[in-house]
Amino acid sequence: MSRGLPISNLNDQKSAQTPGSSTNFSVIPLLLAGQSISPEARQALRDNRLKDAAVILMEEYGLSCVEAGDLLNITAC
């Protein structure tokens, strides 16, 4: 008789990894609180202008549109 942890259903694991699921993680609060981005990008995030913020971050840090979109949980391309 095993006393280990139960093995979870593989389908549950796949659904937890599906983009758009309810378990999304956002770094926007971290970007707003930090001083590592420009005031313009921070203001765009505060104003919920995520596409504008993505463009600013792409220009400032050389991110691709995919990278900026992944960072802000949007489709930037």
Backbone as XML, in Angstrom:
<?xml version="1.0"?>
<chain id="A" units="angstrom">
  <residue number="1" name="MET">
    <atom name="N" x="0.853" y="-1.175" z="0.000"/>
    <atom name="CA" x="0.000" y="0.000" z="0.000"/>
    <atom name="C" x="0.897" y="1.236" z="0.000"/>
  </residue>
  <residue number="2" name="SER">
    <atom name="N" x="0.688" y="2.109" z="-0.963"/>
    <atom name="CA" x="1.537" y="3.283" z="-1.110"/>
    <atom name="C" x="1.004" y="4.448" z="-0.287"/>
  </residue>
  <residue number="3" name="ARG">
    <atom name="N" x="1.900" y="5.159" z="0.350"/>
    <atom name="CA" x="1.516" y="6.342" z="1.111"/>
    <atom name="C" x="1.949" y="7.620" z="0.415"/>
  </residue>
  <residue number="4" name="GLY">
    <atom name="N" x="2.366" y="7.514" z="-0.845"/>
    <atom name="CA" x="2.821" y="8.678" z="-1.594"/>
    <atom name="C" x="1.670" y="9.587" z="-1.964"/>
  </residue>
  <residue number="5" name="LEU">
    <atom name="N" x="2.027" y="10.686" z="-2.555"/>
    <atom name="CA" x="1.013" y="11.631" z="-3.009"/>
    <atom name="C" x="0.257" y="11.049" z="-4.178"/>
  </residue>
  <residue number="6" name="PRO">
    <atom name="N" x="-1.030" y="11.358" z="-4.320"/>
    <atom name="CA" x="-1.792" y="10.833" z="-5.448"/>
    <atom name="C" x="-1.266" y="11.417" z="-6.762"/>
  </residue>
  <residue number="7" name="ILE">
    <atom name="N" x="-1.331" y="10.612" z="-7.791"/>
    <atom name="CA" x="-0.917" y="11.059" z="-9.117"/>
    <atom name="C" x="-2.087" y="11.814" z="-9.722"/>
  </residue>
  <residue number="8" name="SER">
    <atom name="N" x="-1.850" y="13.051" z="-10.126"/>
    <atom name="CA" x="-2.929" y="13.847" z="-10.691"/>
    <atom name="C" x="-3.191" y="13.435" z="-12.131"/>
  </residue>
  <residue number="9" name="ASN">
    <atom name="N" x="-4.360" y="13.722" z="-12.586"/>
    <atom name="CA" x="-4.786" y="13.389" z="-13.936"/>
    <atom name="C" x="-3.995" y="14.212" z="-14.946"/>
  </residue>
  <residue number="10" name="LEU">
    <atom name="N" x="-3.471" y="13.558" z="-15.984"/>
    <atom name="CA" x="-2.697" y="14.263" z="-17.005"/>
    <atom name="C" x="-3.529" y="15.318" z="-17.706"/>
  </residue>
  <residue number="11" name="ASN">
    <atom name="N" x="-4.815" y="15.098" z="-17.877"/>
    <atom name="CA" x="-5.673" y="16.095" z="-18.517"/>
    <atom name="C" x="-5.752" y="17.363" z="-17.674"/>
  </residue>
  <residue number="12" name="ASP">
    <atom name="N" x="-5.757" y="17.216" z="-16.365"/>
    <atom name="CA" x="-5.776" y="18.384" z="-15.485"/>
    <atom name="C" x="-4.491" y="19.183" z="-15.639"/>
  </residue>
  <residue number="13" name="GLN">
    <atom name="N" x="-3.366" y="18.496" z="-15.775"/>
    <atom name="CA" x="-2.096" y="19.176" z="-15.945"/>
    <atom name="C" x="-2.061" y="19.934" z="-17.262"/>
  </residue>
  <residue number="14" name="LYS">
    <atom name="N" x="-2.592" y="19.333" z="-18.327"/>
    <atom name="CA" x="-2.601" y="19.997" z="-19.626"/>
    <atom name="C" x="-3.497" y="21.223" z="-19.606"/>
  </residue>
  <residue number="15" name="SER">
    <atom name="N" x="-4.650" y="21.145" z="-18.956"/>
    <atom name="CA" x="-5.555" y="22.292" z="-18.932"/>
    <atom name="C" x="-4.971" y="23.436" z="-18.112"/>
  </residue>
  <residue number="16" name="ALA">
    <atom name="N" x="-4.146" y="23.121" z="-17.118"/>
    <atom name="CA" x="-3.517" y="24.170" z="-16.319"/>
    <atom name="C" x="-2.446" y="24.904" z="-17.115"/>
  </residue>
  <residue number="17" name="GLN">
    <atom name="N" x="-1.932" y="24.264" z="-18.158"/>
    <atom name="CA" x="-0.893" y="24.882" z="-18.969"/>
    <atom name="C" x="-1.450" y="25.540" z="-20.222"/>
  </residue>
  <residue number="18" name="THR">
    <atom name="N" x="-2.734" y="25.457" z="-20.438"/>
    <atom name="CA" x="-3.348" y="26.018" z="-21.640"/>
    <atom name="C" x="-3.342" y="27.530" z="-21.565"/>
  </residue>
  <residue number="19" name="PRO">
    <atom name="N" x="-2.839" y="28.200" z="-22.618"/>
    <atom name="CA" x="-2.873" y="29.669" z="-22.622"/>
    <atom name="C" x="-4.306" y="30.165" z="-22.469"/>
  </residue>
  <residue number="20" name="GLY">
    <atom name="N" x="-4.458" y="31.232" z="-21.728"/>
    <atom name="CA" x="-5.779" y="31.793" z="-21.513"/>
    <atom name="C" x="-6.525" y="31.157" z="-20.356"/>
  </residue>
  <residue number="21" name="SER">
    <atom name="N" x="-5.909" y="30.206" z="-19.681"/>
    <atom name="CA" x="-6.578" y="29.590" z="-18.549"/>
    <atom name="C" x="-6.627" y="30.586" z="-17.392"/>
  </residue>
  <residue number="22" name="SER">
    <atom name="N" x="-7.365" y="30.263" z="-16.389"/>
    <atom name="CA" x="-7.562" y="31.193" z="-15.273"/>
    <atom name="C" x="-6.342" y="31.287" z="-14.364"/>
  </residue>
  <residue number="23" name="THR">
    <atom name="N" x="-5.283" y="30.579" z="-14.682"/>
    <atom name="CA" x="-4.092" y="30.604" z="-13.842"/>
    <atom name="C" x="-2.993" y="31.489" z="-14.420"/>
  </residue>
  <residue number="24" name="ASN">
    <atom name="N" x="-3.353" y="32.491" z="-15.195"/>
    <atom name="CA" x="-2.354" y="33.375" z="-15.797"/>
    <atom name="C" x="-1.632" y="34.180" z="-14.722"/>
  </residue>
  <residue number="25" name="PHE">
    <atom name="N" x="-0.369" y="34.400" z="-14.961"/>
    <atom name="CA" x="0.470" y="35.186" z="-14.065"/>
    <atom name="C" x="0.810" y="36.490" z="-14.768"/>
  </residue>
  <residue number="26" name="SER">
    <atom name="N" x="0.703" y="37.592" z="-14.084"/>
    <atom name="CA" x="0.986" y="38.885" z="-14.681"/>
    <atom name="C" x="2.161" y="39.546" z="-13.968"/>
  </residue>
  <residue number="27" name="VAL">
    <atom name="N" x="3.074" y="40.099" z="-14.768"/>
    <atom name="CA" x="4.197" y="40.838" z="-14.190"/>
    <atom name="C" x="3.926" y="42.339" z="-14.191"/>
  </residue>
  <residue number="28" name="ILE">
    <atom name="N" x="2.751" y="42.738" z="-14.645"/>
    <atom name="CA" x="2.427" y="44.165" z="-14.709"/>
    <atom name="C" x="2.567" y="44.839" z="-13.353"/>
  </residue>
  <residue number="29" name="PRO">
    <atom name="N" x="2.058" y="44.252" z="-12.255"/>
    <atom name="CA" x="2.261" y="44.912" z="-10.947"/>
    <atom name="C" x="3.738" y="45.086" z="-10.602"/>
  </residue>
  <residue number="30" name="LEU">
    <atom name="N" x="4.564" y="44.130" z="-10.992"/>
    <atom name="CA" x="6.006" y="44.252" z="-10.727"/>
    <atom name="C" x="6.617" y="45.380" z="-11.551"/>
  </residue>
  <residue number="31" name="LEU">
    <atom name="N" x="6.181" y="45.507" z="-12.799"/>
    <atom name="CA" x="6.685" y="46.585" z="-13.642"/>
    <atom name="C" x="6.251" y="47.948" z="-13.115"/>
  </residue>
  <residue number="32" name="LEU">
    <atom name="N" x="5.023" y="48.032" z="-12.623"/>
    <atom name="CA" x="4.519" y="49.298" z="-12.086"/>
    <atom name="C" x="5.267" y="49.704" z="-10.822"/>
  </residue>
  <residue number="33" name="ALA">
    <atom name="N" x="5.609" y="48.733" z="-10.002"/>
    <atom name="CA" x="6.244" y="49.030" z="-8.717"/>
    <atom name="C" x="7.736" y="49.327" z="-8.853"/>
  </residue>
  <residue number="34" name="GLY">
    <atom name="N" x="8.362" y="48.763" z="-9.857"/>
    <atom name="CA" x="9.807" y="48.918" z="-10.016"/>
    <atom name="C" x="10.181" y="50.219" z="-10.702"/>
  </residue>
  <residue number="35" name="GLN">
    <atom name="N" x="11.469" y="50.457" z="-10.739"/>
    <atom name="CA" x="12.001" y="51.652" z="-11.391"/>
    <atom name="C" x="12.773" y="51.297" z="-12.655"/>
  </residue>
  <residue number="36" name="SER">
    <atom name="N" x="12.617" y="50.076" z="-13.133"/>
    <atom name="CA" x="13.432" y="49.612" z="-14.252"/>
    <atom name="C" x="12.876" y="49.980" z="-15.623"/>
  </residue>
  <residue number="37" name="ILE">
    <atom name="N" x="11.643" y="50.467" z="-15.689"/>
    <atom name="CA" x="11.087" y="50.878" z="-16.974"/>
    <atom name="C" x="10.867" y="52.384" z="-16.973"/>
  </residue>
  <residue number="38" name="SER">
    <atom name="N" x="10.720" y="52.935" z="-18.151"/>
    <atom name="CA" x="10.576" y="54.388" z="-18.277"/>
    <atom name="C" x="9.242" y="54.863" z="-17.707"/>
  </residue>
  <residue number="39" name="PRO">
    <atom name="N" x="9.187" y="56.133" z="-17.334"/>
    <atom name="CA" x="7.916" y="56.699" z="-16.862"/>
    <atom name="C" x="6.816" y="56.601" z="-17.918"/>
  </residue>
  <residue number="40" name="GLU">
    <atom name="N" x="7.180" y="56.688" z="-19.198"/>
    <atom name="CA" x="6.183" y="56.590" z="-20.264"/>
    <atom name="C" x="5.555" y="55.199" z="-20.305"/>
  </residue>
  <residue number="41" name="ALA">
    <atom name="N" x="6.385" y="54.176" z="-20.188"/>
    <atom name="CA" x="5.873" y="52.800" z="-20.182"/>
    <atom name="C" x="5.027" y="52.557" z="-18.941"/>
  </residue>
  <residue number="42" name="ARG">
    <atom name="N" x="5.493" y="53.041" z="-17.810"/>
    <atom name="CA" x="4.742" y="52.880" z="-16.560"/>
    <atom name="C" x="3.378" y="53.562" z="-16.649"/>
  </residue>
  <residue number="43" name="GLN">
    <atom name="N" x="3.331" y="54.764" z="-17.221"/>
    <atom name="CA" x="2.057" y="55.472" z="-17.348"/>
    <atom name="C" x="1.117" y="54.740" z="-18.298"/>
  </residue>
  <residue number="44" name="ALA">
    <atom name="N" x="1.644" y="54.197" z="-19.382"/>
    <atom name="CA" x="0.811" y="53.427" z="-20.310"/>
    <atom name="C" x="0.213" y="52.211" z="-19.597"/>
  </residue>
  <residue number="45" name="LEU">
    <atom name="N" x="0.994" y="51.562" z="-18.746"/>
    <atom name="CA" x="0.469" y="50.429" z="-17.985"/>
    <atom name="C" x="-0.609" y="50.883" z="-17.000"/>
  </residue>
  <residue number="46" name="ARG">
    <atom name="N" x="-0.373" y="52.007" z="-16.318"/>
    <atom name="CA" x="-1.378" y="52.531" z="-15.378"/>
    <atom name="C" x="-2.686" y="52.859" z="-16.082"/>
  </residue>
  <residue number="47" name="ASP">
    <atom name="N" x="-2.562" y="53.374" z="-17.304"/>
    <atom name="CA" x="-3.748" y="53.761" z="-18.083"/>
    <atom name="C" x="-4.371" y="52.579" z="-18.820"/>
  </residue>
  <residue number="48" name="ASN">
    <atom name="N" x="-3.833" y="51.380" z="-18.582"/>
    <atom name="CA" x="-4.298" y="50.151" z="-19.232"/>
    <atom name="C" x="-4.151" y="50.212" z="-20.753"/>
  </residue>
  <residue number="49" name="ARG">
    <atom name="N" x="-3.159" y="50.952" z="-21.222"/>
    <atom name="CA" x="-2.826" y="51.008" z="-22.651"/>
    <atom name="C" x="-1.708" y="50.002" z="-22.895"/>
  </residue>
  <residue number="50" name="LEU">
    <atom name="N" x="-2.081" y="48.727" z="-22.840"/>
    <atom name="CA" x="-1.092" y="47.667" z="-22.869"/>
    <atom name="C" x="-0.349" y="47.588" z="-24.198"/>
  </residue>
  <residue number="51" name="LYS">
    <atom name="N" x="-1.040" y="47.824" z="-25.300"/>
    <atom name="CA" x="-0.349" y="47.790" z="-26.600"/>
    <atom name="C" x="0.664" y="48.928" z="-26.700"/>
  </residue>
  <residue number="52" name="ASP">
    <atom name="N" x="0.301" y="50.104" z="-26.194"/>
    <atom name="CA" x="1.254" y="51.219" z="-26.176"/>
    <atom name="C" x="2.461" y="50.878" z="-25.309"/>
  </residue>
  <residue number="53" name="ALA">
    <atom name="N" x="2.191" y="50.274" z="-24.149"/>
    <atom name="CA" x="3.281" y="49.878" z="-23.257"/>
    <atom name="C" x="4.173" y="48.840" z="-23.932"/>
  </residue>
  <residue number="54" name="ALA">
    <atom name="N" x="3.565" y="47.927" z="-24.669"/>
    <atom name="CA" x="4.340" y="46.906" z="-25.377"/>
    <atom name="C" x="5.264" y="47.551" z="-26.406"/>
  </residue>
  <residue number="55" name="VAL">
    <atom name="N" x="4.751" y="48.524" z="-27.154"/>
    <atom name="CA" x="5.570" y="49.210" z="-28.158"/>
    <atom name="C" x="6.741" y="49.923" z="-27.484"/>
  </residue>
  <residue number="56" name="ILE">
    <atom name="N" x="6.473" y="50.580" z="-26.377"/>
    <atom name="CA" x="7.533" y="51.291" z="-25.655"/>
    <atom name="C" x="8.593" y="50.310" z="-25.167"/>
  </residue>
  <residue number="57" name="LEU">
    <atom name="N" x="8.162" y="49.187" z="-24.595"/>
    <atom name="CA" x="9.108" y="48.192" z="-24.104"/>
    <atom name="C" x="9.915" y="47.570" z="-25.248"/>
  </residue>
  <residue number="58" name="MET">
    <atom name="N" x="9.268" y="47.381" z="-26.407"/>
    <atom name="CA" x="9.999" y="46.858" z="-27.567"/>
    <atom name="C" x="11.091" y="47.832" z="-27.995"/>
  </residue>
  <residue number="59" name="GLU">
    <atom name="N" x="10.756" y="49.108" z="-28.001"/>
    <atom name="CA" x="11.730" y="50.123" z="-28.407"/>
    <atom name="C" x="12.853" y="50.267" z="-27.379"/>
  </residue>
  <residue number="60" name="GLU">
    <atom name="N" x="12.509" y="50.271" z="-26.095"/>
    <atom name="CA" x="13.506" y="50.483" z="-25.042"/>
    <atom name="C" x="14.439" y="49.296" z="-24.839"/>
  </residue>
  <residue number="61" name="TYR">
    <atom name="N" x="13.906" y="48.088" z="-24.970"/>
    <atom name="CA" x="14.683" y="46.901" z="-24.615"/>
    <atom name="C" x="14.958" y="45.972" z="-25.789"/>
  </residue>
  <residue number="62" name="GLY">
    <atom name="N" x="14.506" y="46.339" z="-26.978"/>
    <atom name="CA" x="14.750" y="45.502" z="-28.145"/>
    <atom name="C" x="13.984" y="44.186" z="-28.120"/>
  </residue>
  <residue number="63" name="LEU">
    <atom name="N" x="12.862" y="44.172" z="-27.417"/>
    <atom name="CA" x="12.046" y="42.961" z="-27.371"/>
    <atom name="C" x="11.331" y="42.764" z="-28.696"/>
  </residue>
  <residue number="64" name="SER">
    <atom name="N" x="11.055" y="41.517" z="-29.034"/>
    <atom name="CA" x="10.203" y="41.244" z="-30.190"/>
    <atom name="C" x="8.758" y="41.471" z="-29.759"/>
  </residue>
  <residue number="65" name="CYS">
    <atom name="N" x="7.861" y="41.538" z="-30.725"/>
    <atom name="CA" x="6.453" y="41.744" z="-30.359"/>
    <atom name="C" x="5.917" y="40.531" z="-29.595"/>
  </residue>
  <residue number="66" name="VAL">
    <atom name="N" x="6.432" y="39.361" z="-29.895"/>
    <atom name="CA" x="6.017" y="38.159" z="-29.164"/>
    <atom name="C" x="6.476" y="38.247" z="-27.711"/>
  </residue>
  <residue number="67" name="GLU">
    <atom name="N" x="7.724" y="38.659" z="-27.504"/>
    <atom name="CA" x="8.246" y="38.776" z="-26.135"/>
    <atom name="C" x="7.487" y="39.830" z="-25.334"/>
  </residue>
  <residue number="68" name="ALA">
    <atom name="N" x="7.232" y="40.981" z="-25.939"/>
    <atom name="CA" x="6.492" y="42.036" z="-25.240"/>
    <atom name="C" x="5.066" y="41.576" z="-24.942"/>
  </residue>
  <residue number="69" name="GLY">
    <atom name="N" x="4.461" y="40.884" z="-25.891"/>
    <atom name="CA" x="3.115" y="40.359" z="-25.681"/>
    <atom name="C" x="3.065" y="39.333" z="-24.570"/>
  </residue>
  <residue number="70" name="ASP">
    <atom name="N" x="4.060" y="38.451" z="-24.537"/>
    <atom name="CA" x="4.119" y="37.456" z="-23.462"/>
    <atom name="C" x="4.307" y="38.126" z="-22.101"/>
  </residue>
  <residue number="71" name="LEU">
    <atom name="N" x="5.108" y="39.154" z="-22.056"/>
    <atom name="CA" x="5.360" y="39.872" z="-20.814"/>
    <atom name="C" x="4.087" y="40.513" z="-20.263"/>
  </residue>
  <residue number="72" name="LEU">
    <atom name="N" x="3.252" y="41.044" z="-21.166"/>
    <atom name="CA" x="2.051" y="41.771" z="-20.745"/>
    <atom name="C" x="0.761" y="40.975" z="-20.924"/>
  </residue>
  <residue number="73" name="ASN">
    <atom name="N" x="0.873" y="39.715" z="-21.303"/>
    <atom name="CA" x="-0.305" y="38.856" z="-21.523"/>
    <atom name="C" x="-1.264" y="39.420" z="-22.568"/>
  </residue>
  <residue number="74" name="ILE">
    <atom name="N" x="-0.707" y="39.916" z="-23.674"/>
    <atom name="CA" x="-1.529" y="40.436" z="-24.765"/>
    <atom name="C" x="-0.965" y="39.911" z="-26.089"/>
  </residue>
  <residue number="75" name="THR">
    <atom name="N" x="-1.705" y="40.149" z="-27.158"/>
    <atom name="CA" x="-1.199" y="39.876" z="-28.491"/>
    <atom name="C" x="-0.688" y="41.205" z="-29.035"/>
  </residue>
  <residue number="76" name="ALA">
    <atom name="N" x="0.618" y="41.357" z="-29.060"/>
    <atom name="CA" x="1.209" y="42.631" z="-29.454"/>
    <atom name="C" x="1.535" y="42.667" z="-30.943"/>
  </residue>
  <residue number="77" name="CYS">
    <atom name="N" x="1.494" y="41.539" z="-31.622"/>
    <atom name="CA" x="1.846" y="41.477" z="-33.047"/>
    <atom name="C" x="0.610" y="41.663" z="-33.917"/>
  </residue>
</chain>
